[in-house]
Amino acid sequence: MIELFNAEVAVENFGPLLAGLVLTVELTLVVMILSLGFALLVALAGMSRYAPLRWVIKAYIEIMRGTPLLLQLIYIYYVLPEFGIRLPSFAAGCLALTLNYSAYISEVYRGGIQAITAGQHDAAAALGMTRGLAMRRIVLPQAIRIIIPTLGNYFIGLFKDTALCSVVSIQEVLFTAQIIAANNFQYFTLYTVTGVLYFAVSFPAARLVGYLERVTRGGYRRRHP
């Protein structure tokens, strides 16, 4: 019987695969932080009273959602240098993922903000709050509670989408496995270990998202019995 899983190969290459996983997690965290901030700005700009700004934001969102992430990665890393813009592979990967995910997350923010009833905006105005202060003190805290599950799902997806960054030569965990497998042909072993590493991160992350959802929902119910 052919031995599919080679434990010796798995142990021998676990170090490089783990290093690739660390890079994958680093890339995910950087993009997550950047996307949360940039997407909020995009969402607020998209709800601006200034029509030309709304049109620009709408165009950006439609372009990001209407083209493949893989093409966006290729364009930033390989096409922009023709215009004199050269980015290191990690920076190019971060930029493409941030622009892509910010477009989607901005719509999540917008939906959460618009889910807050108009009465709360009116109450804030009655208390003398400016639109910006009401947004910061009243609307956004409630909106974030609403969108936490969706954001969590997006970021778990982001963790897996980092595999596309191999096209710009970022040696994340899957690309590392591909390089090693091309030399020793131990595809089953290496890709199985890679799958386990992905699951070892994404499963606890999914449980954490569920926990945060329960905590925020419980806190809201205590404040609004």
HUZIUR-V583842 format. One record per residue. N is the residue number from 1. RES is the residue in three letters. D_FIRST is the distance of its C-alpha to the first C-alpha in whole Angstrom. Layout:
n res d_first
N RES D_FIRST
N RES D_FIRST
This chain:
n res d_first
1 MET 0
2 ILE 4
3 GLU 6
4 LEU 9
5 PHE 12
6 ASN 13
7 ALA 16
8 GLU 18
9 VAL 18
10 ALA 19
11 VAL 22
12 GLU 23
13 ASN 24
14 PHE 25
15 GLY 29
16 PRO 29
17 LEU 27
18 LEU 30
19 ALA 33
20 GLY 32
21 LEU 32
22 VAL 35
23 LEU 37
24 THR 35
25 VAL 37
26 GLU 40
27 LEU 41
28 THR 40
29 LEU 43
30 VAL 45
31 VAL 45
32 MET 45
33 ILE 49
34 LEU 50
35 SER 49
36 LEU 51
37 GLY 54
38 PHE 54
39 ALA 53
40 LEU 56
41 LEU 59
42 VAL 57
43 ALA 58
44 LEU 61
45 ALA 62
46 GLY 61
47 MET 63
48 SER 66
49 ARG 70
50 TYR 70
51 ALA 69
52 PRO 68
53 LEU 65
54 ARG 64
55 TRP 63
56 VAL 61
57 ILE 59
58 LYS 58
59 ALA 57
60 TYR 55
61 ILE 53
62 GLU 53
63 ILE 52
64 MET 49
65 ARG 48
66 GLY 48
67 THR 46
68 PRO 42
69 LEU 42
70 LEU 40
71 LEU 43
72 GLN 45
73 LEU 43
74 ILE 43
75 TYR 47
76 ILE 48
77 TYR 46
78 TYR 46
79 VAL 49
80 LEU 52
81 PRO 52
82 GLU 54
83 PHE 56
84 GLY 56
85 ILE 54
86 ARG 51
87 LEU 49
88 PRO 46
89 SER 43
90 PHE 43
91 ALA 46
92 ALA 46
93 GLY 43
94 CYS 45
95 LEU 48
96 ALA 46
97 LEU 44
98 THR 47
99 LEU 49
100 ASN 46
101 TYR 46
102 SER 50
103 ALA 51
104 TYR 48
105 ILE 49
106 SER 53
107 GLU 53
108 VAL 52
109 TYR 54
110 ARG 57
111 GLY 56
112 GLY 56
113 ILE 59
114 GLN 61
115 ALA 60
116 ILE 62
117 THR 65
118 ALA 68
119 GLY 70
120 GLN 69
121 HIS 70
122 ASP 73
123 ALA 73
124 ALA 72
125 ALA 75
126 ALA 78
127 LEU 77
128 GLY 78
129 MET 74
130 THR 74
131 ARG 71
132 GLY 69
133 LEU 69
134 ALA 69
135 MET 65
136 ARG 64
137 ARG 66
138 ILE 65
139 VAL 63
140 LEU 60
141 PRO 59
142 GLN 59
143 ALA 57
144 ILE 54
145 ARG 54
146 ILE 53
147 ILE 51
148 ILE 49
149 PRO 46
150 THR 46
151 LEU 46
152 GLY 43
153 ASN 41
154 TYR 42
155 PHE 41
156 ILE 38
157 GLY 37
158 LEU 39
159 PHE 36
160 LYS 34
161 ASP 36
162 THR 36
163 ALA 33
164 LEU 35
165 CYS 37
166 SER 34
167 VAL 37
168 VAL 39
169 SER 37
170 ILE 37
171 GLN 34
172 GLU 33
173 VAL 30
174 LEU 28
175 PHE 29
176 THR 28
177 ALA 25
178 GLN 25
179 ILE 27
180 ILE 24
181 ALA 21
182 ALA 23
183 ASN 23
184 ASN 20
185 PHE 18
186 GLN 16
187 TYR 17
188 PHE 15
189 THR 16
190 LEU 19
191 TYR 20
192 THR 19
193 VAL 21
194 THR 24
195 GLY 24
196 VAL 24
197 LEU 27
198 TYR 29
199 PHE 28
200 ALA 30
201 VAL 33
202 SER 33
203 PHE 33
204 PRO 36
205 ALA 38
206 ALA 38
207 ARG 39
208 LEU 42
209 VAL 43
210 GLY 43
211 TYR 45
212 LEU 47
213 GLU 48
214 ARG 49
215 VAL 51
216 THR 53
217 ARG 54
218 GLY 55
219 GLY 57
220 TYR 59
221 ARG 59
222 ARG 61
223 ARG 63
224 HIS 64
225 PRO 64
